[in-house]
Amino acid sequence: MSPEFVTGFFIEALKTAMLLAAPCLVFGLFAGVLISMFQAATQINEMTLVFIPKMLAVGIALLIFFPWMLQIIIDFAQNTFTNVATHIH
C-alpha cells in the first residue's frame, strides 16, 4: 500500500463520515438556534430546555435521511470490499 492510497482512502472515509453526520448536525443546530431565540425572547434561562427539542430534531432527521444515509454507507462498503484485493498488493 502506498502512502497516496492510504491518504486517498482516509479522505474518502472522512467525506463519507461527514455526509452521514451532516443531516443530524444541521437539524440539531437549527433546533438549538430556535430554542435559544425563544429563550432570549422570553428570558427563560433553563439549560435543560434545549435537550428534548434537539433530541427530537435529530430523531426526525434520522427518520427522514436514514434511507439516503444507508445507501451512502452501503456504497462505501461495497466499493471497499470489491477493491480490497487490488489494494492489498
Beta strands, then each sheet from edge to edge (+ up, - down):
end
